[in-house]
């Protein structure tokens, strides 16, 4: 492991710039905005009353969009709501 020494003045400037950057990101993203809710495999299977294999088929054929971090898959609640609304059979009048 390398150790790098810098002047305290330089460190304070870097710290100030990072704080400014952090403040700008918070302003752009908004700290109190409604955040999208995400569900894991088990939650989606329970909600849709499907097996894990069926959920995998939905992922494979693009029926349900997902994001993957490492080996875990996550699904947006809004995407699940769209899937449900598209699969409902409409009454004919």
C-alpha positions in Angstrom: 0.0 0.0 0.0 1.3 3.4 -1.0 1.0 6.4 1.3 0.8 9.8 -0.4 1.4 13.0 1.6 -0.2 16.3 0.6 -0.2 19.7 2.1 -3.1 20.6 4.4 -4.0 23.5 2.1 -4.4 21.2 -0.9 -6.4 18.7 1.2 -8.8 21.5 2.3 -9.2 22.6 -1.3 -10.0 19.0 -2.4 -12.4 18.6 0.5 -14.2 21.8 -0.4 -14.5 20.8 -4.0 -15.9 17.4 -3.0 -18.5 19.1 -0.7 -19.5 21.4 -3.6 -19.9 18.4 -5.9 -21.9 16.6 -3.3 -24.2 19.6 -2.9 -24.7 19.9 -6.6 -25.7 16.2 -6.9 -28.2 16.6 -4.1 -29.7 19.6 -5.8 -30.0 17.8 -9.1 -31.4 14.6 -7.7 -33.4 16.1 -4.9 -33.1 14.5 -1.5 -36.9 14.3 -0.8 -38.1 13.3 -4.3 -40.2 10.1 -4.5 -37.8 7.4 -5.2 -38.6 4.4 -7.4 -39.2 1.3 -5.3 -37.4 -2.0 -6.2 -38.3 -5.5 -5.3 -36.2 -8.7 -5.2 -37.1 -12.1 -6.7 -39.0 -13.5 -3.8 -41.1 -10.4 -3.4 -42.0 -10.4 -7.1 -42.8 -14.2 -7.1 -45.1 -13.7 -4.1 -46.8 -10.6 -5.6 -47.5 -12.2 -9.0 -48.0 -15.7 -7.5 -45.5 -17.3 -9.9 -42.5 -19.6 -9.4 -38.9 -18.5 -9.6 -38.6 -20.4 -12.9 -41.5 -18.4 -14.4 -39.8 -15.2 -13.2 -36.6 -16.3 -14.9 -38.5 -16.9 -18.1 -40.0 -13.4 -17.8 -36.4 -12.0 -17.5 -35.1 -14.1 -20.4 -37.8 -13.2 -22.9 -38.0 -9.6 -21.9 -41.5 -9.7 -20.4 -40.3 -8.1 -17.2 -37.4 -5.6 -17.2 -34.9 -6.0 -14.4 -31.5 -4.7 -13.1 -28.8 -7.0 -11.8 -26.2 -6.2 -9.2 -23.8 -9.0 -8.7 -26.0 -12.1 -8.7 -29.2 -10.4 -7.4 -32.0 -9.2 -9.6 -34.2 -6.2 -8.8 -37.5 -5.2 -10.4 -39.1 -1.8 -10.4 -42.6 -1.7 -8.9 -43.7 0.5 -11.9 -42.6 -2.2 -14.3 -44.6 -4.9 -12.4 -47.7 -2.7 -12.4 -47.4 -2.3 -16.2 -47.1 -6.1 -16.6 -50.2 -6.6 -14.5 -52.2 -4.0 -16.3 -51.2 -5.4 -19.7 -52.1 -9.0 -18.7 -55.6 -8.2 -17.5 -58.4 -9.3 -19.7 -60.7 -6.5 -20.5 -64.5 -7.1 -20.4 -66.2 -6.9 -23.7 -69.4 -4.9 -23.6 
